[in-house]
């Protein structure tokens, strides 16, 4: 019944029971939250480190701060956390807070080397080089095997222009951590400034071998390849970098430079245009595209690009130099001369500026001055295709301005030649080969030996030479380098440290020639392998001292195996090895003269 008191009370009991159950559940949840253990300083530090490794600096800073809230931490432990938070602050761009953390950490734990390394590196980035050096010196004193400290101090020396000290510190860092890309890349860049592109390329190769995704390593190696005119290999390296960083405009600028050197104007223009699509204010891309357009006789577009580059960077010597070249090409030599004067004021030692100056001088009828400046351009920018072409145009023999170095170890037909500050070994019977003799210090190289390998690897020789002294950690080492030469192809395969002598102790590189490869265990702790497939030339007549001759008319089978009389490049009437890929004559190619494009659109899209 509706008026039954018992039935009316029942819902009230159910509601009361539900409220009690909810209250009990709430009490249980609250008790669980209160009983949960608080994260420890160690677990918070681990969390912070994880955030920092993923680039999450704000989260890392918060976690480190939570860990530092623990009042029971020892001074040493607090110092390490302050150091780590300082790194996070530095990466977040909060320099003042980073320095404060490093200072506090040094007060609590003055023997902790990482503090001085990190603070020193931060001071380098701020340009406070004197204070930074004190910190990095301190880090190395506390931890003589600290790779990062040597690497960072080397970078400091680069900033100070102390090349020899930078090279010594990078070398020490490489010795401590042979597979770490950073010191290898750093030393490679120093080698580039010393005009030692082969040594630089070797370090960059080791860097990208250690880290196959090391984009800057590929770009740096491409720069080294450009210096030795290996344009196609440079393009391959830049393309590898593009696979990992497709939106980096520097990649397309560098590859465009390689295409421009090959005079593939269409490919160069596409790359420079892609760089400008990614960064419309990229001065380097504008400069280079302007020069490329001038080469394509698209002068209006060239002026537009170079004028824009100068507008963005009025101190760009290259932009003024390239514009001077365009003025010269369009018959406005007087205006071009004014741009050259401006460019020389901005950078009188630029290879590009000196080349453009030579171009203007040629138009003014000053051939001797043009030749002299083109040679000087090559000294400041080795491998400059523009300067080389100008020299060949003015005087086909003008490009060879080498002078023979006396008392440099004349061995088995080899001579040492000097061009500017650089040295190379030449052999008149290997007319397409010049072996760079890259020095480690001041002085002149001296040839030591020329060893042809025994069969079946007698297509290869090792040219050894004294390369000066190497300074490392206060020690001086006499260094011997060695160039592995592919005689048939007349090319240098690699140049490696071969022998090091100091205080009556010596160590040497181990060379192992096997069936299809050579293994080089270098004295700097790195082992490299090179394939030997495709070359089986018999030049054993060279093994005996100075016996360079061999019977004329020798030939090679299509397999590349030697037959009968020994074959050598000097037996060929033109000093070049015969093709080994086919015993049948190749059909003549039909060469059609290309129609010159009328405009930039036609050049790009044909």
ZIBELPE-V438502 format. One record per residue. RES is the residue in three letters. SS is DSSP state (H for helix, E for strand, C for the rest). OMEGA is omega in degrees with one decimal (NA if undefined). D_CENTER is the distance of its C-alpha to the mean C-alpha in whole Angstrom. Layout:
res: {RES,RES}
ss: {SS,SS}
omega: {OMEGA,OMEGA}
d_center: {D_CENTER,D_CENTER}
//
This chain:
res: {UNK,UNK,UNK,UNK,UNK,UNK,UNK,UNK,UNK,UNK,UNK,UNK,UNK,UNK,UNK,UNK,UNK,UNK,UNK,UNK,UNK,UNK,UNK,UNK,UNK,UNK,UNK,UNK,UNK,UNK,UNK,UNK,UNK,UNK,UNK,UNK,UNK,UNK,UNK,UNK,UNK,UNK,UNK,UNK,UNK,UNK,UNK,UNK,UNK,UNK,UNK,UNK,UNK,UNK,UNK,UNK,UNK,UNK,UNK,UNK,UNK,UNK,UNK,UNK,UNK,UNK,UNK,UNK,UNK,UNK,UNK,UNK,UNK,UNK,UNK,UNK,UNK,UNK,UNK,UNK,UNK,UNK,UNK,UNK,UNK,UNK,UNK,UNK,UNK,UNK,UNK,UNK,UNK,UNK,UNK,UNK,UNK,UNK,UNK,UNK,UNK,UNK,UNK,UNK,UNK,UNK,UNK,UNK,UNK,UNK,UNK,UNK,UNK,UNK,UNK,UNK,UNK,UNK,UNK,UNK,UNK,UNK,UNK,UNK,UNK,UNK,UNK,UNK,UNK,UNK,UNK,UNK,UNK,UNK,UNK,UNK,UNK,UNK,UNK,UNK,UNK,UNK,UNK,UNK,UNK,UNK,UNK,UNK,UNK,UNK,UNK,UNK,UNK,UNK,UNK,UNK,UNK,UNK,UNK,UNK,UNK,UNK,UNK,UNK,UNK,UNK,UNK,UNK,UNK,UNK,UNK,UNK,UNK,UNK,UNK,UNK,UNK,UNK,UNK,UNK,UNK,UNK,UNK,UNK,UNK,UNK,UNK,UNK,UNK,UNK,UNK,UNK,UNK,UNK,UNK,UNK,UNK,UNK,UNK,UNK,UNK,UNK,UNK,UNK,UNK,UNK,UNK,UNK,UNK,UNK,UNK,UNK,UNK,UNK,UNK,UNK,UNK,UNK,UNK,UNK,UNK,UNK,UNK,UNK,UNK,UNK,UNK,UNK,UNK,UNK,UNK,UNK,UNK,UNK,UNK,UNK,UNK,UNK,UNK,UNK,UNK,UNK,UNK,UNK,UNK,UNK,UNK,UNK,UNK,UNK,UNK,UNK,UNK,UNK,UNK,UNK,UNK,UNK,UNK,UNK,UNK,UNK,UNK,UNK,UNK,UNK,UNK,UNK,UNK,UNK,UNK,UNK,UNK,UNK,UNK,UNK,UNK,UNK,UNK,UNK,UNK,UNK,UNK,UNK,UNK,UNK,UNK,UNK,UNK,UNK,UNK,UNK,UNK,UNK,UNK,UNK,UNK,UNK,UNK,UNK,UNK,UNK,UNK,UNK,UNK,UNK,UNK,UNK,UNK,UNK,UNK,UNK,UNK,UNK,UNK,UNK,UNK,UNK,UNK,UNK,UNK,UNK,UNK,UNK,UNK,UNK,UNK,UNK,UNK,UNK,UNK,UNK,UNK,UNK,UNK,UNK,UNK,UNK,UNK,UNK,UNK,UNK,UNK,UNK,UNK,UNK,UNK,UNK,UNK,UNK,UNK,UNK,UNK,UNK,UNK,UNK,UNK,UNK,UNK,UNK,UNK,UNK,UNK,UNK,UNK,UNK,UNK,UNK,UNK,UNK,UNK,UNK,UNK,UNK,UNK,UNK,UNK,UNK,UNK,UNK,UNK,UNK,UNK,UNK,UNK,UNK,UNK,UNK,UNK,UNK,UNK,UNK,UNK,UNK,UNK,UNK,UNK,UNK,UNK,UNK,UNK,UNK,UNK,UNK,UNK,UNK,UNK,UNK,UNK,UNK,UNK,UNK,UNK,UNK,UNK,UNK,UNK,UNK,UNK,UNK,UNK,UNK,UNK,UNK,UNK,UNK,UNK,UNK,UNK,UNK,UNK,UNK,UNK,UNK,UNK,UNK,UNK,UNK,UNK,UNK,UNK,UNK,UNK,UNK,UNK,UNK,UNK,UNK,UNK,UNK,UNK,UNK,UNK,UNK,UNK,UNK,UNK,UNK,UNK,UNK,UNK,UNK,UNK,UNK,UNK,UNK,UNK,UNK,UNK,UNK,UNK,UNK,UNK,UNK,UNK,UNK,UNK,UNK,UNK,UNK,UNK,UNK,UNK,UNK,UNK,UNK,UNK,UNK,UNK,UNK,UNK,UNK,UNK,UNK,UNK,UNK,UNK,UNK,UNK,UNK,UNK,UNK,UNK,UNK,UNK,UNK,UNK,UNK,UNK,UNK,UNK,UNK,UNK,UNK,UNK,UNK,UNK,UNK,UNK,UNK,UNK,UNK,UNK,UNK,UNK,UNK,UNK,UNK,UNK,UNK,UNK,UNK,UNK,UNK,UNK,UNK,UNK,UNK,UNK,UNK,UNK,UNK,UNK,UNK,UNK,UNK,UNK,UNK,UNK,UNK,UNK,UNK,UNK,UNK,UNK,UNK,UNK,UNK,UNK,UNK,UNK,UNK,UNK,UNK,UNK,UNK,UNK,UNK,UNK,UNK,UNK,UNK,UNK,UNK,UNK,UNK,UNK,UNK,UNK,UNK,UNK,UNK,UNK,UNK,UNK,UNK,UNK,UNK,UNK,UNK,UNK,UNK,UNK,UNK,UNK,UNK,UNK,UNK,UNK,UNK,UNK,UNK,UNK,UNK,UNK,UNK}
ss: {C,C,C,C,H,H,H,H,H,H,H,H,H,H,H,H,H,H,H,H,H,H,H,H,H,H,H,H,H,H,H,H,H,H,H,C,C,C,C,C,H,H,H,H,H,H,H,H,H,H,H,H,H,C,C,C,H,H,H,H,H,H,H,H,H,H,H,H,C,C,C,C,C,C,H,H,H,H,H,H,H,H,H,H,H,H,H,H,H,H,H,C,C,C,H,H,H,H,H,H,H,H,H,H,H,H,H,H,C,C,C,C,H,H,H,H,H,H,H,H,H,H,H,H,H,C,C,C,H,H,H,H,H,H,H,H,H,H,H,H,H,H,C,C,C,C,H,H,H,H,H,H,H,H,H,H,H,H,H,H,C,C,H,H,H,H,H,H,H,H,H,H,H,H,H,H,C,C,C,C,H,H,H,H,H,H,H,H,H,H,H,H,H,C,C,C,H,H,H,H,H,H,H,H,H,H,H,H,H,H,C,C,C,C,H,H,H,H,H,H,H,H,H,H,H,H,H,C,C,C,H,H,H,H,H,H,H,H,H,H,H,H,H,H,C,C,C,C,H,H,H,H,H,H,H,H,H,H,H,H,H,C,C,C,H,H,H,H,H,H,H,H,H,H,H,H,H,H,C,C,C,C,H,H,H,H,H,H,H,H,H,H,H,H,H,C,C,C,H,H,H,H,H,H,H,H,H,H,H,H,H,H,C,C,C,C,H,H,H,H,H,H,H,H,H,H,H,H,H,C,C,C,H,H,H,H,H,H,H,H,H,H,H,H,H,H,C,C,C,C,H,H,H,H,H,H,H,H,H,H,H,H,H,C,C,C,H,H,H,H,H,H,H,H,H,H,H,H,H,H,C,C,C,C,H,H,H,H,H,H,H,H,H,H,C,C,C,C,C,C,C,C,E,E,C,C,C,C,C,C,E,C,C,E,E,E,E,E,E,C,C,E,E,E,E,E,E,C,C,C,C,C,C,E,E,E,C,C,C,C,C,C,C,C,C,E,E,E,E,E,E,E,C,C,C,C,C,C,C,E,E,E,E,E,E,E,E,E,E,E,E,E,C,C,E,E,E,E,E,E,E,E,E,E,E,E,C,C,C,C,E,E,E,E,E,E,E,E,E,E,E,E,C,C,E,E,E,E,C,E,E,E,E,C,C,C,E,E,E,E,E,C,C,C,C,C,E,E,E,E,E,C,C,C,C,C,C,C,C,H,H,H,C,C,C,C,C,C,C,C,C,C,C,C,C,E,C,C,C,C,C,E,C,C,C,C,C,C,H,H,H,C,C,C,C,C,C,C,C,C,C,C,C,C,C,C,C,C,C,C,C,C,C,C,C,C,C,C,C,H,H,H,H,H,H,C}
omega: {-177.7,-176.8,-178.4,-177.3,-178.5,-179.1,179.0,-176.1,-173.0,178.6,-179.6,179.3,-179.3,-179.6,179.8,179.3,179.9,178.9,179.6,-179.7,178.5,179.5,179.5,178.5,178.5,179.7,179.6,179.6,-179.1,-179.3,179.4,179.1,-178.9,-177.4,-177.8,-179.0,177.8,178.0,-179.0,177.6,179.8,-179.7,177.0,178.2,177.1,178.2,-180.0,180.0,178.3,177.2,-176.4,179.7,178.3,179.2,-179.4,-171.0,-179.2,178.9,178.8,-180.0,179.9,-179.4,177.2,179.6,177.5,178.8,-178.9,177.5,179.2,-176.0,-177.8,-177.1,173.1,179.8,-179.7,-178.9,178.5,180.0,-179.8,178.3,176.5,177.3,-178.6,178.0,175.8,176.4,179.5,177.3,-179.0,179.8,178.3,179.8,179.2,-169.4,-177.1,179.6,177.8,-179.6,178.9,178.9,178.6,179.5,179.5,179.5,-179.8,177.9,-177.6,-173.3,-173.2,179.4,-176.4,-171.8,-175.7,179.9,-176.3,175.9,-176.8,179.1,177.7,179.4,177.8,179.5,175.6,-179.1,178.9,-179.7,179.5,-166.6,-179.1,178.9,-180.0,-178.7,177.8,-179.9,-177.2,174.2,-179.6,179.7,-178.3,175.8,-179.1,-177.5,-175.7,178.7,-173.8,-175.6,-176.2,-179.6,176.9,-179.9,-179.1,178.8,175.2,176.5,175.8,179.6,176.5,178.7,-179.2,-178.6,-179.7,-171.8,-177.1,178.7,178.1,-179.9,179.9,-178.9,177.3,179.5,177.8,178.3,178.0,178.2,-179.3,-177.7,-173.5,-176.4,179.1,-173.8,-170.9,-179.7,175.9,179.1,178.9,179.6,177.6,179.2,175.7,177.9,178.2,178.8,177.4,-177.2,175.0,-173.4,179.2,177.2,178.9,-179.2,179.7,178.4,179.2,177.3,179.0,179.8,-179.0,173.3,177.7,180.0,-174.1,178.5,-176.8,-173.6,-177.0,177.6,177.3,180.0,179.4,178.8,176.4,177.7,177.5,179.8,177.3,-179.6,179.9,173.1,173.0,-170.2,-178.2,177.4,176.5,178.6,179.2,179.6,-179.7,178.5,174.9,179.2,-179.0,179.9,-178.3,-175.0,-170.3,-176.2,179.7,-177.2,-179.5,179.4,-176.1,176.4,-177.8,178.8,176.1,177.3,178.9,177.8,179.2,177.5,177.3,-177.0,170.5,-171.0,-179.8,180.0,179.8,-179.3,179.0,-179.2,178.8,178.5,177.0,177.7,-179.4,173.1,179.0,-179.5,-175.8,-179.2,-179.2,-174.7,-179.9,179.3,178.1,179.4,-175.1,177.3,176.8,178.4,179.8,178.6,175.9,176.7,179.4,-179.7,172.9,-167.1,178.2,178.8,178.6,178.6,-179.1,-179.4,-175.9,175.1,178.4,178.3,179.4,176.5,-179.7,-178.7,-177.6,179.5,178.7,179.5,-179.2,-178.3,178.0,-179.4,-179.9,179.4,175.9,177.8,179.3,176.7,178.4,-179.1,-178.6,175.2,-179.6,-171.4,-179.2,177.9,177.3,178.5,178.2,177.4,177.8,179.4,177.1,-179.2,178.8,176.4,-178.4,-178.1,-176.4,-178.4,179.0,176.4,-179.9,179.8,-179.1,175.8,-179.7,176.5,178.3,178.3,179.3,178.4,177.0,179.8,179.1,179.6,-178.4,-172.1,-177.9,178.0,179.4,179.1,-179.3,-179.1,177.0,176.5,178.1,177.0,178.6,178.9,-179.0,178.1,-179.3,177.6,-179.5,-179.0,-178.9,-179.0,179.0,179.4,178.9,178.3,179.4,180.0,-177.8,-176.9,-176.8,179.7,-174.4,-176.0,-178.2,-179.7,-178.4,175.9,-178.8,179.8,-179.2,175.2,-179.1,174.6,177.9,-177.8,169.1,175.8,-179.2,174.8,176.5,179.4,179.7,173.0,-176.2,178.5,-174.9,-179.1,174.4,177.6,-178.5,175.7,-174.3,179.9,171.0,-166.2,-179.0,-174.8,169.8,-176.7,178.4,177.2,-172.5,-175.4,176.8,-178.5,178.3,179.8,-179.5,179.0,175.1,179.6,-176.5,-178.1,174.7,-172.7,171.6,-177.9,176.9,177.6,10.0,-176.9,-175.2,169.3,-177.1,176.8,177.8,177.8,-177.9,-179.6,175.8,-172.2,178.1,-174.7,178.0,178.5,175.9,175.0,176.7,-179.7,178.0,-178.0,169.5,-172.6,173.0,178.4,178.7,176.8,173.8,-173.6,169.8,-171.9,-177.0,-179.5,-177.1,178.7,176.4,179.8,178.9,174.0,-173.4,170.0,-172.6,-178.3,-179.9,-177.4,177.4,175.4,176.4,176.6,-178.5,172.5,-172.8,174.9,178.9,179.9,-179.7,177.0,178.4,-172.5,-174.3,-178.4,172.4,176.9,-179.2,175.7,-170.7,179.9,178.3,172.6,-177.7,175.8,-179.2,176.9,177.1,177.6,179.3,-178.6,173.2,178.7,178.0,-174.0,178.8,175.6,-176.1,177.5,179.3,-172.9,178.0,-173.5,172.6,-178.5,-173.7,-173.9,172.9,-174.9,179.7,176.1,178.1,-179.0,177.8,175.9,179.4,178.2,-178.4,-178.5,-179.4,177.3,172.5,-177.9,-178.6,175.8,175.2,-177.0,-177.1,176.0,179.7,-175.9,-178.9,176.4,-178.1,178.3,177.0,179.1,-178.5,-173.6,-176.9,177.0,-179.8,177.7,-179.9,177.9,178.7,179.0,175.2,-177.9,179.0,178.6,-177.8,176.0,-178.7,179.5,-178.4,-177.4,-174.9,178.5,-179.6,179.1,-177.3,-169.9,174.4,NA}
d_center: {95,94,96,95,94,92,90,89,88,86,83,82,82,79,77,78,77,73,73,73,71,68,69,69,65,64,65,63,60,60,61,58,55,57,57,53,51,49,45,44,41,40,40,39,36,35,35,33,30,30,30,27,25,26,25,29,29,33,34,32,34,37,37,36,39,41,40,41,44,46,48,48,45,44,42,40,39,39,37,34,35,35,31,30,32,30,27,28,29,26,24,27,27,30,29,33,34,31,32,35,34,32,35,38,36,35,39,40,38,37,35,33,29,28,29,28,24,25,27,25,21,23,25,21,21,24,24,26,24,27,29,25,25,29,28,25,27,30,27,26,30,31,29,27,25,24,20,19,21,19,16,17,19,16,15,18,18,15,17,20,19,19,16,19,19,16,15,18,18,14,16,19,17,15,19,21,18,17,16,14,11,11,11,9,6,8,9,6,6,10,10,8,11,13,13,12,9,11,11,7,7,10,8,5,9,11,9,10,13,14,13,14,14,10,10,7,5,6,6,2,4,7,6,7,9,11,11,13,15,14,15,16,13,11,14,14,10,11,14,13,12,15,17,16,16,18,19,16,17,13,13,16,15,12,14,17,15,15,18,20,19,20,23,23,25,26,23,21,24,24,20,20,24,22,20,23,25,23,22,25,24,21,21,18,19,23,22,20,23,26,24,24,28,29,28,30,33,33,33,35,32,30,32,32,28,28,30,29,26,28,30,27,26,28,26,23,24,22,24,27,26,26,29,30,29,31,34,34,34,37,39,39,38,39,37,34,35,35,32,30,32,31,27,28,29,26,24,25,22,20,20,21,24,25,25,27,29,30,30,33,34,35,37,39,40,38,36,36,34,32,31,30,28,26,26,24,22,20,20,18,16,16,16,18,20,23,23,24,26,28,29,30,32,34,34,33,33,31,28,28,29,28,30,31,31,34,35,31,32,34,34,35,34,31,30,28,27,26,24,24,22,20,22,22,25,27,30,33,33,30,30,26,24,23,21,19,20,17,19,18,21,23,26,26,25,28,28,30,31,30,31,32,32,35,36,35,31,33,30,28,28,26,25,25,25,25,22,24,24,21,22,22,25,27,27,27,26,26,23,24,21,22,20,22,23,24,28,29,26,25,21,19,18,16,16,17,19,23,25,25,29,30,34,35,33,30,28,27,24,26,26,28,29,30,32,29,26,25,24,22,22,21,22,19,20,18,20,18,20,20,23,26,28,29,29,32,33,36,35,37,39,36,36,39,39,38,40,38,41,42,45,44,44,42,41,39,40,38,37,35,38,39,43,45,44,40,38,36,34,36,39,38,39,36,34,32,33,35,34,35,34,38,41,42,42,40,41,41,38,40,38,39,38,37,38,37,36,38,36,33,34,35,32,30,33,34}
//
